[in-house]
Amino acid sequence: MPFTYRHLLFATICLIWGTTWVATKLGVDAVPPMLFAGTRFAVAGLVVLGYHWAPRRRRGRMVPAEDLPRLLISAALLIPLTYAPLYWGLRVIPSGLAAVLNSALTPLVMLLLGVALGEERFLVRQGIAIGIGILGLALLFWPAAEAIGSADKWQTLGMLAIVAATLASCAGSVLARPLLARHPAVLLSGLTYLAGGAALLLLSLGFEPGARAAAGGEWGLLAWLGWFYIVVFGTLIGYTFYFVLLRDWGPSRSATYAFVVPIIAVISGMLSFGETVSRAEAAGMMLMLTGAALALGVRAPAVRG
């Protein structure tokens, strides 16, 4: 399998998104979740569209009217319907468990939705790769998940919120792919950020407890550092690269980042905090890498118009 610039984008996404869970946790512990997410995406959307609509650029300046319904539905799924439950869930369960739930579901759901909506074909190798990756996740994180008191109703609701967020994100990604075949990824990402971020801000300021008081920006240094990291790296770089891979590789192959991100999170913990890894956890990480490697070798199917 020849190494291409897309593999470099994939590696960059994994490295960035493997470190954003902690930054997000710092933010939502101090700021109302929908406000934190809404400001993140609204600012990122303005920056991306400002770049795309700069005078020197002449092509693909706006999405035509016939594509706007799909764009708006995709943006609603990818931003408010993903990040409202995701950030709320992070307030009641550990960030590691949230990452595990998201990582285990994302590639499988992306594949099933992609096949159901006709955006890609089911390939046996692809299914085997995803199965191996999920088995690796189970070996790596099941002990930690069992340690969480599932009898606690708030923790249970938090886990269900993460699951709902993952389903919305996958559906939005699959719906967005045909648009990426017709319009610049930068334009679509900028419009998605801005529309979704604006919707989250309206919901937050209208209904979220404490949002209007927090809108003054007195969040504390750690929350602002987390916000800045997520805006610049997690959104402007990570999501823009992801839209390119979604266009070129298809939903399920792009989603195999979810098998690599938890490994980076574990390695970061080892390097930063001296955490140790058991033999079962090491075996889990090897299985996850094997699943990702198999999936990356699957050729992306053609996009329907």
N, C-alpha and C positions, 0 to 999 in steps of 0.2 A: 504493500500500500504506500504510494508516494506521499511524502509530506508536502502539504500545500499551505498557503497562507490561512486557509480556513481552520486547519489544525492549530495554528498559532492563535487565532481568535478563540477557538475552543479552550485552549490552555489558559488564556488570559481570563476568560469568563470564570473558569473553575477557580483560579487563584483569587480573583476579586470576590466572587460570591461566597467562597469558602470563609471569608473574613467579615462578611457584612452582618451575619447573625448577631455577633456580639455588639457591633455598632448600633444595630437596630434596637437591641435590648436596652442599651444605654439611653436611647432616645425615648422609647415608649414607657420606660420607668419614670420619666420626668415630665412627659408631654402627652396630652390626649392623643391616642393613636391615630385617629382620622386626620387630625390637624397636622401631626408630624408627617404622615404620608402625603397629604394633600399639598403641603408646602414643598415637599421634596419634588413631586412630579410637576407641579405648576412651574416652579423655577426652572427645572430641567427642560420642560417643553418650550419655554420662552427662549432659553439659550440655544437649543437645537434649531428651532424655527428661525431665530435671528441669523444663525449661520447659514441655513439653507436659503433663506430669502434675501441674502446679501445681494447687492446690485450686480456683482460679477457673475452670479449664477442665473441661467436663463431657462433651464429645462425642468419640467416637472414641478412647477411652482404651487400647484394646488390639485387636490383630488377631485375628479369630476363628480357631478351630482349623483350619477347612478351608482357610484361606489360609496357614497357617504353613509347609507344605512348600515352596510357591513362594517365600515370603519367605526361608526359610533357604537355598534353592538360589541365589536371586538374590544374597543377602548373601555367600555363599561365592564366587561368581563375581566380584562387584564389589570385594571387599576382599582376602581372602587369596590367591585365585588370580590377582588382578590385581597386587597390590602386592608380593608376595613375588618374582615374577620381574622386575617393573618396577624395584624398588629394587636388586635384585642386578645387573641389567643396567646401571644407572647407575654402578655401581662399576667397570665395566670398559670402558664406552664414554662419549664426551663427552655431556653433557646435551643439546646441540644436536642431535646425531644421533638420540638417543632421542626427542626431541620431534618430529623429522621423521618417523620411522617411525610413531609413534603418530598423528600428524596425517594422514598419507597414507592410513592404513588405516581410521581410525575411521568417517568418514561412509559409505564404501563398504560396510564390513562391517555397519554398523547398518542400512543400507537393505536389503541382501540378507537378513539375519536377520529384519528386520521383515516383509518380504514372505513369507519362508518360513514364519514362525510366524503369519501372518495378522493381524499388528498394523497393517499399512498396505499400500497398493497401490503398485505401481511406476508412477510418472508419468514421461513422457519428459522433461519440463522438469527434474525432479528428477535424473534420470540425467545429463543434459547439465551441470547445475550441478556435480555431484560430479566429472564428468570434467574440467571446466574447472579446478576447484580442485586436483585432483591434478596436472594439467599445470603449474599455477603453482608447486606445491610442488617439482616436478622441476626447473623452471628456477631456483628460488631456492636449492635445497639440494644438487642433484646434484654440483656441483664439490666441496663440502665432504665429501659422503659418499664420493666417489671417493678423496679424500685419506686416508681411513681405511684402514689396512692390512687388507684383508679376508682376507689370508692368515693373519693372527694368529687362532689358534683361539679364544682367549678373547674377542676382539672379535666374532668370528662368533657364538659362543654368547651373548654379550651382546645382539646384535641379534635373535637368535632368541627370547631371553627377552622382549624388548620386544614382539615380534610376538605371542607367546603371551599376554602380559598384555593387549594390546589386544583380542585375540579374546575373552578372558574378560570383560573390561569391557563390551564390546558385547553379549555374550550376556546378561549380568546386567541391563543396562539394558532390553533388549527384554522379558525375563521380568518385570521389575518394573512395566512400564507398566500392565497390567490391574489390579494392586493399587492403583496411584495413582488409578485411576478410582473406587475404592470406599472408600479410607481417606485420612486427612490426610497430606499430603506430609511434614510435620514428624515425625509418628509413624513413618512408614516409614523416613525417613532416620535417625532416632535408633536404631531397632531394627537397621537395617542396619549402622550404625557400630559399635554395641556388640557385636553378634554377630560381625561380621567382625573387629573389633579384638581381642576376646577369643580368637578362634581363632588369630590371628596371634601373640598373646602366648604362648599355650600351645605353639605350634610353635617359637617362638623360644627360650623358656626350656628346652624339652625337647631341641632338636636344633641350634640355631644356635651356632656357635663364638663365644665371647666375650660371649654375651648375658647370662649371669648376672652376670658382672663389671660389665658396662655398666649393669645394672639399678639400680645404686647412684646413677646420675645424674651421674657425673663425665664430662660430654661436652665441656665447653668452651663458651665464650660463643657462638661462631659457630653451633655445632650447635643450641644452645638457641634462639637467635634464629630460625634456620631452622624449627625445630619449632614455635615459637610462631606464626610467620607462617602456616605451613601449617595449623595447627589452627584458628586464628581465621578467616583469610581463605579459604584453600584448601578447608577442610572445612565449618566452620559456616556460612559465607556461600556459598561457591561451589557446594558439593554440594547444599545445600538449594535454592538457586535452580535448579540443574540438574534436580532432581526435579520442580519445578513445570513447567519447560519440557518435560520428558519426558512429563508427564501431558497438557499442553495442545497440544504441537506434534507429538509422535511422535518415534520414535528418530532417523531420518535427518536430519530438519530440525534437531533440537536439536544433533546431532553436528557441524553445520557450524561450531561454535565452533573446530573443529580447523583450519579454513582461516584464521582470524583470529589465533589465539594465536601462531603462529610470526612473524607480521608484528609483533606487539607486542614479541616477544622481540628481533627485529632492530632495531626502532626504539629500544628500551631500550638496546641495545648502542651505537647511534649516539650517543644523548644522553649516556650514561654514560662511554663509553670512546673516543669519537671514531671509531668504526668507519665504513667507507665501504660504499656499495652500488653494484654495477655496473649497467649498463643491463639486462643479462639478469635480474639479481635484482630490479630495479625492475619489469620486465615480469612476472616471476613473481608479485610481490606484487599487481599490478593484476589478474592472472588469478584469484588466490585470492580477492580481494575481490569480483570479478565472480561467481565461483561461489557465494560466501556470499550475495550479494545475490539471485541467482536462487533459491537454495534457500529463503531466508527468505520469498520471495514465494509459495511453494507452500503451499496450505491443508492443515492437518493432517487426516488421515483420522479417521473415527470410531473410537473404541476399542471393541473387542469386550468383552463382559462376562465 
